[in-house]
Amino acid sequence: MALKMKKCEHLTAISTIRKPQTHKCAECIKIGATWVHLRTCQSCGITLCCDSSPNKHASKHAKANAHPVIISAEPGEKWMWCYEHKLIARY
């Protein structure tokens, strides 16, 4: 799937980036699981694992809580993603 470099109302609504406060998946820690990459929710600030990780906590959180935008919590990466519209934007 090719990433679309457009913006939606969810991405344009982000005026301040919530940076990760930790480099651990909050939910994986609770269950003793591992993760591949981390994402930080721009609605509440929680950092969770990506869809390449076994438990896909970030996307589950987005769907369950209607929190559509995450940023990569990986060092050096500056992009955000809208789950609802499947769009990416750099910041």
ZADREN-515160 format. One record per atom (N, C-alpha, C): residue in one letter; chain; atom name; x, y, z. Coordinates in nm, 2 decimals. Layout:
<atoms>
+-----+-------+------+--------+--------+--------+
: res : chain : atom :   east :  north :     up :
+-----+-------+------+--------+--------+--------+
:   A :     A :   CA :      X :      Y :      Z :
...
+-----+-------+------+--------+--------+--------+
</atoms>
This chain:
<atoms>
+-----+-------+------+--------+--------+--------+
: res : chain : atom :   east :  north :     up :
+-----+-------+------+--------+--------+--------+
:   M :     A :    N :   0.08 :  -0.12 :   0.00 :
:   M :     A :   CA :   0.00 :   0.00 :   0.00 :
:   M :     A :    C :   0.09 :   0.12 :   0.00 :
:   A :     A :    N :   0.07 :   0.21 :  -0.09 :
:   A :     A :   CA :   0.14 :   0.34 :  -0.10 :
:   A :     A :    C :   0.09 :   0.44 :   0.00 :
:   L :     A :    N :   0.17 :   0.51 :   0.07 :
:   L :     A :   CA :   0.13 :   0.61 :   0.17 :
:   L :     A :    C :   0.09 :   0.73 :   0.09 :
:   K :     A :    N :  -0.02 :   0.79 :   0.13 :
:   K :     A :   CA :  -0.07 :   0.91 :   0.07 :
:   K :     A :    C :  -0.02 :   1.03 :   0.15 :
:   M :     A :    N :   0.04 :   1.13 :   0.09 :
:   M :     A :   CA :   0.09 :   1.25 :   0.15 :
:   M :     A :    C :  -0.01 :   1.36 :   0.15 :
:   K :     A :    N :  -0.13 :   1.34 :   0.19 :
:   K :     A :   CA :  -0.23 :   1.44 :   0.20 :
:   K :     A :    C :  -0.26 :   1.47 :   0.34 :
:   K :     A :    N :  -0.35 :   1.56 :   0.37 :
:   K :     A :   CA :  -0.39 :   1.59 :   0.51 :
:   K :     A :    C :  -0.54 :   1.59 :   0.52 :
:   C :     A :    N :  -0.58 :   1.55 :   0.63 :
:   C :     A :   CA :  -0.73 :   1.54 :   0.66 :
:   C :     A :    C :  -0.75 :   1.64 :   0.78 :
:   E :     A :    N :  -0.87 :   1.65 :   0.82 :
:   E :     A :   CA :  -0.91 :   1.74 :   0.93 :
:   E :     A :    C :  -0.84 :   1.69 :   1.07 :
:   H :     A :    N :  -0.82 :   1.56 :   1.08 :
:   H :     A :   CA :  -0.75 :   1.51 :   1.20 :
:   H :     A :    C :  -0.61 :   1.55 :   1.21 :
:   L :     A :    N :  -0.54 :   1.54 :   1.10 :
:   L :     A :   CA :  -0.40 :   1.58 :   1.09 :
:   L :     A :    C :  -0.38 :   1.73 :   1.10 :
:   T :     A :    N :  -0.46 :   1.80 :   1.03 :
:   T :     A :   CA :  -0.45 :   1.95 :   1.04 :
:   T :     A :    C :  -0.49 :   2.01 :   1.17 :
:   A :     A :    N :  -0.57 :   1.93 :   1.25 :
:   A :     A :   CA :  -0.61 :   1.98 :   1.39 :
:   A :     A :    C :  -0.50 :   1.97 :   1.49 :
:   I :     A :    N :  -0.39 :   1.90 :   1.46 :
:   I :     A :   CA :  -0.28 :   1.88 :   1.55 :
:   I :     A :    C :  -0.19 :   2.01 :   1.55 :
:   S :     A :    N :  -0.19 :   2.08 :   1.65 :
:   S :     A :   CA :  -0.12 :   2.21 :   1.66 :
:   S :     A :    C :   0.01 :   2.19 :   1.75 :
:   T :     A :    N :   0.00 :   2.10 :   1.84 :
:   T :     A :   CA :   0.12 :   2.07 :   1.93 :
:   T :     A :    C :   0.14 :   1.92 :   1.93 :
:   I :     A :    N :   0.26 :   1.88 :   1.90 :
:   I :     A :   CA :   0.29 :   1.74 :   1.89 :
:   I :     A :    C :   0.32 :   1.69 :   2.04 :
:   R :     A :    N :   0.25 :   1.58 :   2.07 :
:   R :     A :   CA :   0.27 :   1.51 :   2.20 :
:   R :     A :    C :   0.39 :   1.41 :   2.18 :
:   K :     A :    N :   0.50 :   1.45 :   2.24 :
:   K :     A :   CA :   0.62 :   1.36 :   2.22 :
:   K :     A :    C :   0.61 :   1.24 :   2.32 :
:   P :     A :    N :   0.67 :   1.13 :   2.29 :
:   P :     A :   CA :   0.66 :   1.01 :   2.38 :
:   P :     A :    C :   0.73 :   1.05 :   2.51 :
:   Q :     A :    N :   0.67 :   1.00 :   2.62 :
:   Q :     A :   CA :   0.72 :   1.02 :   2.75 :
:   Q :     A :    C :   0.80 :   0.90 :   2.79 :
:   T :     A :    N :   0.79 :   0.79 :   2.71 :
:   T :     A :   CA :   0.86 :   0.66 :   2.74 :
:   T :     A :    C :   0.89 :   0.60 :   2.60 :
:   H :     A :    N :   0.98 :   0.51 :   2.60 :
:   H :     A :   CA :   1.01 :   0.43 :   2.48 :
:   H :     A :    C :   0.98 :   0.28 :   2.51 :
:   K :     A :    N :   0.86 :   0.26 :   2.57 :
:   K :     A :   CA :   0.80 :   0.13 :   2.60 :
:   K :     A :    C :   0.66 :   0.13 :   2.57 :
:   C :     A :    N :   0.60 :   0.02 :   2.52 :
:   C :     A :   CA :   0.46 :   0.00 :   2.50 :
:   C :     A :    C :   0.39 :  -0.02 :   2.64 :
:   A :     A :    N :   0.31 :   0.07 :   2.67 :
:   A :     A :   CA :   0.24 :   0.06 :   2.81 :
:   A :     A :    C :   0.16 :  -0.07 :   2.82 :
:   E :     A :    N :   0.10 :  -0.11 :   2.72 :
:   E :     A :   CA :   0.02 :  -0.24 :   2.73 :
:   E :     A :    C :   0.10 :  -0.36 :   2.72 :
:   C :     A :    N :   0.21 :  -0.36 :   2.64 :
:   C :     A :   CA :   0.30 :  -0.48 :   2.63 :
:   C :     A :    C :   0.37 :  -0.50 :   2.76 :
:   I :     A :    N :   0.41 :  -0.39 :   2.83 :
:   I :     A :   CA :   0.47 :  -0.40 :   2.96 :
:   I :     A :    C :   0.38 :  -0.48 :   3.06 :
:   K :     A :    N :   0.25 :  -0.45 :   3.06 :
:   K :     A :   CA :   0.15 :  -0.51 :   3.15 :
:   K :     A :    C :   0.14 :  -0.66 :   3.13 :
:   I :     A :    N :   0.16 :  -0.71 :   3.00 :
:   I :     A :   CA :   0.14 :  -0.85 :   2.97 :
:   I :     A :    C :   0.27 :  -0.92 :   2.95 :
:   G :     A :    N :   0.38 :  -0.85 :   2.96 :
:   G :     A :   CA :   0.51 :  -0.92 :   2.93 :
:   G :     A :    C :   0.54 :  -0.95 :   2.79 :
:   A :     A :    N :   0.48 :  -0.87 :   2.70 :
:   A :     A :   CA :   0.50 :  -0.89 :   2.55 :
:   A :     A :    C :   0.61 :  -0.80 :   2.50 :
:   T :     A :    N :   0.65 :  -0.83 :   2.38 :
:   T :     A :   CA :   0.75 :  -0.74 :   2.31 :
:   T :     A :    C :   0.69 :  -0.67 :   2.20 :
:   W :     A :    N :   0.76 :  -0.57 :   2.14 :
:   W :     A :   CA :   0.71 :  -0.49 :   2.04 :
:   W :     A :    C :   0.81 :  -0.46 :   1.93 :
:   V :     A :    N :   0.77 :  -0.41 :   1.82 :
:   V :     A :   CA :   0.87 :  -0.38 :   1.71 :
:   V :     A :    C :   0.90 :  -0.23 :   1.71 :
:   H :     A :    N :   0.80 :  -0.15 :   1.69 :
:   H :     A :   CA :   0.81 :   0.00 :   1.69 :
:   H :     A :    C :   0.70 :   0.06 :   1.78 :
:   L :     A :    N :   0.72 :   0.18 :   1.81 :
:   L :     A :   CA :   0.63 :   0.25 :   1.90 :
:   L :     A :    C :   0.56 :   0.37 :   1.83 :
:   R :     A :    N :   0.44 :   0.40 :   1.88 :
:   R :     A :   CA :   0.36 :   0.51 :   1.83 :
:   R :     A :    C :   0.30 :   0.58 :   1.95 :
:   T :     A :    N :   0.29 :   0.72 :   1.94 :
:   T :     A :   CA :   0.23 :   0.80 :   2.05 :
:   T :     A :    C :   0.10 :   0.86 :   2.00 :
:   C :     A :    N :   0.00 :   0.83 :   2.08 :
:   C :     A :   CA :  -0.14 :   0.89 :   2.05 :
:   C :     A :    C :  -0.13 :   1.04 :   2.07 :
:   Q :     A :    N :  -0.19 :   1.11 :   1.97 :
:   Q :     A :   CA :  -0.19 :   1.26 :   1.98 :
:   Q :     A :    C :  -0.31 :   1.31 :   2.05 :
:   S :     A :    N :  -0.40 :   1.22 :   2.09 :
:   S :     A :   CA :  -0.52 :   1.26 :   2.17 :
:   S :     A :    C :  -0.49 :   1.26 :   2.32 :
:   C :     A :    N :  -0.42 :   1.15 :   2.36 :
:   C :     A :   CA :  -0.40 :   1.13 :   2.51 :
:   C :     A :    C :  -0.25 :   1.12 :   2.55 :
:   G :     A :    N :  -0.16 :   1.10 :   2.45 :
:   G :     A :   CA :  -0.02 :   1.09 :   2.48 :
:   G :     A :    C :   0.03 :   0.95 :   2.52 :
:   I :     A :    N :  -0.05 :   0.85 :   2.52 :
:   I :     A :   CA :   0.00 :   0.71 :   2.55 :
:   I :     A :    C :   0.09 :   0.66 :   2.44 :
:   T :     A :    N :   0.19 :   0.59 :   2.47 :
:   T :     A :   CA :   0.28 :   0.53 :   2.37 :
:   T :     A :    C :   0.26 :   0.38 :   2.37 :
:   L :     A :    N :   0.23 :   0.33 :   2.25 :
:   L :     A :   CA :   0.19 :   0.19 :   2.23 :
:   L :     A :    C :   0.26 :   0.13 :   2.11 :
:   C :     A :    N :   0.25 :   0.00 :   2.09 :
:   C :     A :   CA :   0.32 :  -0.07 :   1.98 :
:   C :     A :    C :   0.24 :  -0.06 :   1.85 :
:   C :     A :    N :   0.32 :  -0.07 :   1.74 :
:   C :     A :   CA :   0.27 :  -0.05 :   1.60 :
:   C :     A :    C :   0.20 :  -0.18 :   1.55 :
:   D :     A :    N :   0.15 :  -0.17 :   1.43 :
:   D :     A :   CA :   0.08 :  -0.28 :   1.37 :
:   D :     A :    C :   0.18 :  -0.39 :   1.32 :
:   S :     A :    N :   0.31 :  -0.36 :   1.32 :
:   S :     A :   CA :   0.41 :  -0.47 :   1.29 :
:   S :     A :    C :   0.44 :  -0.55 :   1.42 :
:   S :     A :    N :   0.39 :  -0.50 :   1.53 :
:   S :     A :   CA :   0.41 :  -0.57 :   1.66 :
:   S :     A :    C :   0.30 :  -0.68 :   1.68 :
:   P :     A :    N :   0.33 :  -0.78 :   1.75 :
:   P :     A :   CA :   0.23 :  -0.89 :   1.76 :
:   P :     A :    C :   0.09 :  -0.84 :   1.82 :
:   N :     A :    N :   0.09 :  -0.75 :   1.91 :
:   N :     A :   CA :  -0.04 :  -0.71 :   1.97 :
:   N :     A :    C :  -0.11 :  -0.59 :   1.92 :
:   K :     A :    N :  -0.04 :  -0.51 :   1.83 :
:   K :     A :   CA :  -0.10 :  -0.39 :   1.76 :
:   K :     A :    C :  -0.18 :  -0.30 :   1.86 :
:   H :     A :    N :  -0.12 :  -0.27 :   1.97 :
:   H :     A :   CA :  -0.19 :  -0.19 :   2.07 :
:   H :     A :    C :  -0.22 :  -0.05 :   2.02 :
:   A :     A :    N :  -0.14 :   0.02 :   1.94 :
:   A :     A :   CA :  -0.17 :   0.15 :   1.90 :
:   A :     A :    C :  -0.30 :   0.16 :   1.82 :
:   S :     A :    N :  -0.31 :   0.07 :   1.72 :
:   S :     A :   CA :  -0.43 :   0.08 :   1.64 :
:   S :     A :    C :  -0.56 :   0.03 :   1.72 :
:   K :     A :    N :  -0.54 :  -0.06 :   1.81 :
:   K :     A :   CA :  -0.65 :  -0.11 :   1.89 :
:   K :     A :    C :  -0.70 :   0.01 :   1.98 :
:   H :     A :    N :  -0.60 :   0.08 :   2.03 :
:   H :     A :   CA :  -0.64 :   0.20 :   2.12 :
:   H :     A :    C :  -0.71 :   0.31 :   2.03 :
:   A :     A :    N :  -0.66 :   0.33 :   1.91 :
:   A :     A :   CA :  -0.72 :   0.43 :   1.83 :
:   A :     A :    C :  -0.87 :   0.40 :   1.80 :
:   K :     A :    N :  -0.89 :   0.27 :   1.76 :
:   K :     A :   CA :  -1.03 :   0.23 :   1.73 :
:   K :     A :    C :  -1.12 :   0.23 :   1.86 :
:   A :     A :    N :  -1.07 :   0.18 :   1.97 :
:   A :     A :   CA :  -1.15 :   0.18 :   2.09 :
:   A :     A :    C :  -1.19 :   0.31 :   2.15 :
:   N :     A :    N :  -1.10 :   0.41 :   2.13 :
:   N :     A :   CA :  -1.11 :   0.54 :   2.19 :
:   N :     A :    C :  -1.14 :   0.66 :   2.10 :
:   A :     A :    N :  -1.15 :   0.63 :   1.97 :
:   A :     A :   CA :  -1.17 :   0.73 :   1.87 :
:   A :     A :    C :  -1.06 :   0.84 :   1.87 :
:   H :     A :    N :  -0.94 :   0.79 :   1.88 :
:   H :     A :   CA :  -0.82 :   0.87 :   1.88 :
:   H :     A :    C :  -0.75 :   0.84 :   1.75 :
:   P :     A :    N :  -0.78 :   0.92 :   1.65 :
:   P :     A :   CA :  -0.73 :   0.88 :   1.51 :
:   P :     A :    C :  -0.58 :   0.91 :   1.48 :
:   V :     A :    N :  -0.51 :   1.00 :   1.55 :
:   V :     A :   CA :  -0.38 :   1.03 :   1.50 :
:   V :     A :    C :  -0.27 :   0.99 :   1.60 :
:   I :     A :    N :  -0.17 :   0.93 :   1.54 :
:   I :     A :   CA :  -0.05 :   0.89 :   1.62 :
:   I :     A :    C :   0.07 :   0.95 :   1.55 :
:   I :     A :    N :   0.18 :   0.96 :   1.62 :
:   I :     A :   CA :   0.31 :   0.99 :   1.56 :
:   I :     A :    C :   0.40 :   0.87 :   1.59 :
:   S :     A :    N :   0.50 :   0.86 :   1.50 :
:   S :     A :   CA :   0.61 :   0.76 :   1.53 :
:   S :     A :    C :   0.68 :   0.81 :   1.66 :
:   A :     A :    N :   0.70 :   0.71 :   1.75 :
:   A :     A :   CA :   0.78 :   0.74 :   1.87 :
:   A :     A :    C :   0.93 :   0.69 :   1.85 :
:   E :     A :    N :   0.96 :   0.66 :   1.72 :
:   E :     A :   CA :   1.10 :   0.62 :   1.70 :
:   E :     A :    C :   1.19 :   0.74 :   1.68 :
:   P :     A :    N :   1.31 :   0.73 :   1.74 :
:   P :     A :   CA :   1.40 :   0.84 :   1.73 :
:   P :     A :    C :   1.43 :   0.88 :   1.58 :
:   G :     A :    N :   1.43 :   1.01 :   1.55 :
:   G :     A :   CA :   1.46 :   1.06 :   1.42 :
:   G :     A :    C :   1.35 :   1.05 :   1.32 :
:   E :     A :    N :   1.23 :   0.99 :   1.35 :
:   E :     A :   CA :   1.12 :   0.99 :   1.26 :
:   E :     A :    C :   1.02 :   1.10 :   1.30 :
:   K :     A :    N :   0.98 :   1.17 :   1.20 :
:   K :     A :   CA :   0.89 :   1.29 :   1.23 :
:   K :     A :    C :   0.77 :   1.28 :   1.13 :
:   W :     A :    N :   0.68 :   1.18 :   1.16 :
:   W :     A :   CA :   0.56 :   1.17 :   1.08 :
:   W :     A :    C :   0.44 :   1.14 :   1.17 :
:   M :     A :    N :   0.33 :   1.17 :   1.12 :
:   M :     A :   CA :   0.20 :   1.14 :   1.19 :
:   M :     A :    C :   0.11 :   1.07 :   1.10 :
:   W :     A :    N :   0.02 :   0.99 :   1.15 :
:   W :     A :   CA :  -0.07 :   0.90 :   1.07 :
:   W :     A :    C :  -0.21 :   0.91 :   1.13 :
:   C :     A :    N :  -0.30 :   0.92 :   1.03 :
:   C :     A :   CA :  -0.45 :   0.92 :   1.07 :
:   C :     A :    C :  -0.50 :   0.78 :   1.04 :
:   Y :     A :    N :  -0.54 :   0.71 :   1.14 :
:   Y :     A :   CA :  -0.60 :   0.58 :   1.12 :
:   Y :     A :    C :  -0.73 :   0.58 :   1.04 :
:   E :     A :    N :  -0.81 :   0.68 :   1.07 :
:   E :     A :   CA :  -0.94 :   0.69 :   1.00 :
:   E :     A :    C :  -0.93 :   0.71 :   0.85 :
:   H :     A :    N :  -0.84 :   0.80 :   0.81 :
:   H :     A :   CA :  -0.83 :   0.83 :   0.67 :
:   H :     A :    C :  -0.71 :   0.76 :   0.60 :
:   K :     A :    N :  -0.63 :   0.69 :   0.68 :
:   K :     A :   CA :  -0.51 :   0.62 :   0.63 :
:   K :     A :    C :  -0.42 :   0.72 :   0.55 :
:   L :     A :    N :  -0.39 :   0.83 :   0.62 :
:   L :     A :   CA :  -0.31 :   0.93 :   0.56 :
:   L :     A :    C :  -0.19 :   0.96 :   0.65 :
:   I :     A :    N :  -0.08 :   1.00 :   0.59 :
:   I :     A :   CA :   0.04 :   1.03 :   0.66 :
:   I :     A :    C :   0.08 :   1.18 :   0.63 :
:   A :     A :    N :   0.15 :   1.24 :   0.73 :
:   A :     A :   CA :   0.20 :   1.37 :   0.71 :
:   A :     A :    C :   0.33 :   1.39 :   0.79 :
:   R :     A :    N :   0.42 :   1.46 :   0.74 :
:   R :     A :   CA :   0.54 :   1.49 :   0.81 :
:   R :     A :    C :   0.52 :   1.62 :   0.90 :
:   Y :     A :    N :   0.60 :   1.63 :   1.00 :
:   Y :     A :   CA :   0.59 :   1.75 :   1.09 :
:   Y :     A :    C :   0.73 :   1.79 :   1.12 :
+-----+-------+------+--------+--------+--------+
</atoms>
